[in-house]
Amino acid sequence: MKQGFDRRQFLERAAAMSALMAGSGQAASAMQAKPLETVRLGFIGVGGRGSGHVRDVLRIPQVKLNAVCDINPTRVEAIQNWAQKAGQARPEGYSKGPVDYKRLCANPNLDAIYVATPWELHVPMCVEAMKNGKHAIVEVPAATTLEECWQLVETSEATGKYCIMIENCNYDRVELMALNMARKNLFGELVHAECGYLHDLRGTKFSSRGEGLWRLDHAIKRNADLYPTHGLGPVAQTLGVNRGNLFDHMVSMASKSEGLREYARAKFGADSPQAKLDVKLGDVVSSLIRTRAGQTILVVHDTNLPRPYSRKILLQGTKGVLEKYPTPQIYIEGRDKNDQWVDLMTGYAAEFEHPLWKELQERAKGAGHGGMDFVMNYRLMQCLIKGEAPDMDVYDAAALSAVTELSERSIASRSKSVDFPDFTRGKWRSRPPFGIVTA
């Protein structure tokens, strides 16, 4: 027994839930809504991300797009046209300024509302949706401060409405396969993981369009892991965080900040306003999390430097190790040649492909991010239709988003250890781990 966590009980619960979920898709949550014959959706924010989600849901039976909101009326009209082209009634449009989303949230003909707006707007929009009796479905990160995390948790609990952070990377092929392997105990006891968001966003941050209108501002103001969930979401799911396990404490450290200034000098000139910006965000932010089960997780944020894209996915256990980048590979002791990597896709995929990916991969072709966006949206809509709790609930949204402020606090205090809040208030001990679901 370690700090209230028993691995044998964890594995027994995981196995039991895997068997149950293979038939029902049931996930553990603090609440469970009634089945919906038709999921009536509203969208707030239909730029690049929001419009991608619209494309997905318009392909899913029993889903109706009833309302759309954006500060740009042209975007609203485009989405209305898409819905009509898909054979649906023309959705109601809301584009009368930055707070018109409140009118959409009050629309009685909605069951759930997608929020795909700049980060600082996520929490007020989710809270408005839940207080108006709708489930909130929010892009990553769900919140940017601990206070906001608690606000989401308390509002969800008070209203009985879900707050679902849509982390698409939980549904990518390798991450799902790794979850399936872990549930089959292929890695033995998991002891360490590595993950992150390593993505050259210099051009995006200095763009005058899209995320460039707001993302740079966060880098100027905060020295923290600003975007932790893409790598950490799948790892947390595999380690059973909030379901028999918990993030316990973490330490963070940031490198100096040079990447954005050097980029700006080369692109705009040494005397340009861009080159003289005071950027707080370190070019590489590294955080080390320890769980109640005794595992360590290295989380890296790296968006200011030139580099190939990576989410740095690695899982290491007493029987073997898997890593996704730069190419998916695995080594399992006793199964593979001693100390030699094996190509994951040619050596293991046939046996360990996750059933959700296997069943949906053809339908997901052409969807965003290699198909994982569609798999995520399809799975979520099926949960709402069947009355099953979603894979990721408000406690997951809060725990993953909390990394931003916690890393900021640790960096500011010379990398002192900081404790994670228990957003579940102890319920993590009895919540069964997420199992292997089907479509």
N, C-alpha and C positions, 0 to 999 in steps of 0.2 A: 504493500500500500504506500502510495506517495502523495502526500498532501491532499488526501481525500479522493485519490484517483487509483483505481485498481485496474490494471491492464487486462486481466482475465475477464473481468466483468465487462469492460469496454468491448472486447472481441466477441464475447457471447451476445451482447446487445446488438453489435454490428451484424453478426451472422443472422440473428433473429429478424432484425429489421430488413436485411437484404432479402430474406426469403419472403417476408410480407410484401415488401415493395416490388418485388419482381411480378407480383400479381396485381397489386393495387396502386403502386406509385405513391403510397402514403409517406409523407415526410413528417418529422416531429416539429411541433410548434407550440407556442403558448396559447394559440387560438386557432379555431378552424371555422371558416365561413361556410354557409350553405351552398350547395351546387347552383350553378347558373345555367339555365337553358341556353341563353345567349349572353356573351360578355359584351356589354356596351361600353365602349372606350371613348375617352377624351384625350387629347394630346395638348400639352403646353410646351411649345418650342419645337418647331419642325424645320430646323436647319439641317446640317449634315447628319447628325445622329438621330434626331427625331424623325426625319423623313425616312431614314433607313428602317427604323422600327415600324413605321407605317407600311412600308412595302411588305414587311414580313407578316404583319397581322392581317393584311388584306388577302393573304393567301391561306388563311386558316379558317376552316368552317366554324360556324357558330360564334363568329366574332363580328361585331358591327362597330364601325367608326362613326360615332354620333356627333362629335364636336372637336374642333381644332382651334388652337389659339397661338398667335405669334405676333410680335410687335411689327412684323413686316406683312402687310396685307397681301402682297403678291404670293408669299409662301402659303398663306391660308387658302387662297384661291386655288393654287396648284394642288394642294392636298384634297380639297373638295372635288376637284376634277378627277384626281386619281380614284377616289372612292366611287364616283359615278361610273367611271370606266370599268371598275371592278364589279359593277352590277349592284352597288349599294345606293341608298338614298343619299342625297347631298348633305354632308354634315353641317351643323351650325358653325358659323365662323365668329371668332372673337379677335379683334385687332384694334380696339379703341384705346391703345396706350398700355403702359407697363403694368398696370394693375387690373387689366381686363380679365386676367386669369381667374379672378375671384368670381366673376359672373359665370365662367365655365364651371368652376367648382360647385356652384349652386345649382347647376342644371340637374333636374331630377331624373333625367333619362340616361344617367351614367352609373356604371358599377365601379369602374376603376379609371385612374388618370395617370398617364405617362408624363413624367417631368424630364425634359431633355434641354435644359437651359444652362447658363453659366453657373458654376459651383455655388456661389454665394446666394443664389435664388432657390436652391434645392429645398432647404428646410422650410422656409415660409410657404412655399407652394405645396409641399407634402402635408404640412400641418393644416393648411386651408382645405386640401382635398379630404383628409381624414375627418376633420371637424364637420364637413358637409356630408359625411356618410359614405365616402368613396375610398376604396383601396388606393394607396399611393404606390406607384411604380417609378423608381427614380434611377437616373443614370449615376455613374460613379464619379467621385466619391459622394456618398449620400449626404455627408456633412463635413464641415471644415474645422469645427471646434468641439471640445468635449461638451460644452453647454448645448450645442446644437444636437449632439448625439443623444443626450438625455431628453431633450425636447421631443425628438422623434419617438424614443422609447415610451415616454410618459403619455404622449398623445395617442400612440397606437394602442397602448393598454387601456386608456380611458375610453376610447371610441370603439374598441373591438375591431378595428380595421387594420389590414396588413399595411406595412411599409416595406416594400420589397426593393432592394437594391439590385439592379439588373447587371450582374457581373458576367459578361459574355465569356470571359476566359475560363470560367468554370466548366464551360461546355465545349471547349476545343477538344480535338480528337485525342491528343496525347494526354491531356489532363484527365479526361474521362477514363482513358485506358489505365492510367496510373492509379486512379481511385479504385477501379475494378481489381487491379493487381493487389493493392493494399488490403482490400477487403477479403481477398483470397489468401492473405498472409504470405504473399510471395517474397516480400522484403524482410520478413521476420518482424521484430519489434522496431518500429521507426524511431530513430533517435535524433535525426538532423534533417533540415531542409534548407534550400536556398531559393530565392525568388526575387522579383523586382520588376521595375519598369525602366528599361534601358533603351532610349529612343531619342534620336537627334531631332529636337523640336526647335532648333534655333530659327529656322525659316518661319515656322508657325508662329513663334512668339513675336517676331517682328513683322508679321503680316498685318495688313490693314483690313483683313476680312476674317470671318469665322472666329475661331478661337483666339486669333491674334488680337481681337478687340478687348480681351479680358485676361487671357492666360498669363501674359507677361507681368501683369500687375501683381499676381501672387508671388512670382519670383523676385520681384523688387521688394516686396514687403516682408517675406517670411523665409527663414532658413529652416527647412523642415522637409520631410518626405511628403511632398504635396500630392502624390498620386500612388498610394500604396496597394490598391486593391487588385490590380490585374494579375500580379504574381501571387500575392498573399491569399486571395480568395480561394483558388484551387487547393493551395497547401493547407489552409485552415479547414477546408471541407474534408480533406483526406485525413487530417490529424484529429478530426472530431471536435474542433473548437466550438464551444457553446453546447455541445452534445456529448457530455462525458469528459470533456477536457476544456481548458480555458487558457487564454493568454494571461500570463501572470505578471511579468515585468519586462522592461526593455532598457537598452542603452543605445544612444545614437551619437554619431560623429559626422561632421561635414568637412569636406575639403575646402580649400579656398575657392573663390568665385572669379574665374577668368574667361571662361568659354564664351559667354554672351558679349562681353566687351570686345574680345578679340574678333569675334564674328562681325560685330557692329563696325569696328574700325575698318575691316576689310571691305565691308559692303557699303557703308554709308560715309566713311571718311573719319579720320581721327578727331576732327573738330565737330562732328555731328552730335546732336543731342542724344542720339541712341548710344554713341560710344561713351558718353559721359554719365550714363545712368548708374546709380548706386544700387547694385543688385545684391541682395542679402543671401539669396539661395546659393549654397555651395554647389559646385559642379557635380560632385558625387556625394550623396548622403547614404551612409551605411548604418543600418539598425540591426541589433541582435535581440531577438525576443526569446524568452524562455517560457514554456508552457507549464501548467500544473502537472502534466505527465512527465516532465523532465526533458522534453525535447527542446532543441535550439533551432531558431529560424533566422537566417540572414536575409534581410530585405534591403535592396539597393534601389536608389532613385538616381537616375543619370539621364538628364534631358538637355544639357547645355553643351555637350561635346560631340564631335563627329564620331559616329560609330554605327555598325549594323544593328538592326533591331534585335532585341532579346528580352525575354521575361525571366531568364536565368533559372528555369525550373530544374530543381534537383531534389530527389528524395533518397535518403540513405538510411538503411536499416541493418539489423544484425545478420541478414542473409544476402544483402546485395544493395545495388544502387542504380538509379535511373537519372539521366539528365536529358533535357530536350534540346538545348542549344549548344553548339551551332547545328548539330544534327541529332535526332533522337537516337539514343543508345542506352544499353542496359548491361549490367553484369549481375548474375545470380550465382552465388557459390554453390558448387555441386551440380549445376546444370550447364554452365558455360565453361569454356576452356579457362584455366587458371589465369586470373588477372587480365583478361582480354575482353574488350567491349564487343557487344553484339548489336547489330543494327536492329532497332526496336521494331520497325515495320516489317522487315523480312523474317525476323526470328521469333516475334512474340504476338504480333497483331492478330493473326488468325485465331489464336487461342484466347486472347485476353481483350479483344475489341469490346468496348462497352456496348451493351444492347441498345441504349438510346441512340448512340451514334450510328450503329449498324442499321437500325430501322429508319433513321431519318436522313442519312447522308445523301441519298438520291434527291429527295425533296429539297434539301438544303443547298444544292448546287446553285451557284450564282448569287447566293445571299452574302451579306456582309461578312468580312473577316474569315473567308474560307468556309462559310457555312455555319459557323458557331452561333452567329446572331439569330439565325432562324431556329436552330435547335433550342436555344434559350427561350425565345419567344413562344415557340410551339409548346414547349414543356410548361411554361408559366400559364398559358391559356388553358391547357388541359387540366392543370391543377384547379383553376378557377371554375371551369366547366363541371368538373367531377366533385367539387367540394373538398378537395384535398389541400392540405396546407402547402404553401410554396416551399421550394428548396431552401431559399434564403429569406429569413424573416428580419424583423426590425433589430433583433439582438445581433445578428450577423452584420447588418448595415452599420450599426453603432460600433461594434468591436473593430471592424476593419477600418472604418473612417477615423477612429480615435488615434490611429498611428500618427496622423499628421500633427496634432497638437502635442502628443506625448514625445514625439521625436524632437519637436521644436523646444520643448522644455528641457529635454536631456542635453541637446546641443548647447543651449544657452547656459547650462550649469556645468560646463566642462565634462559632459558625458556621464553625469550621475544617473544612477538607476532610477526609473520612474515606474510606478505601479499602474497596471491596467484597472480601470473600474470593472466590477462585475455587473454588466448591464442586465444580466438575467436575474440578479438578486438571489443567487443560489440554485436557480432552476436547472443550471447546466449539469448538475450532478445526476439528475433523473431523466434528462432528455436523451433518447436513444440516438446514436450516430446516424448520419445520413447513409442510406443504403444504395443498392444498385437498382435504379428505376428503369422502366421500359417506356416506350412511346404509347 
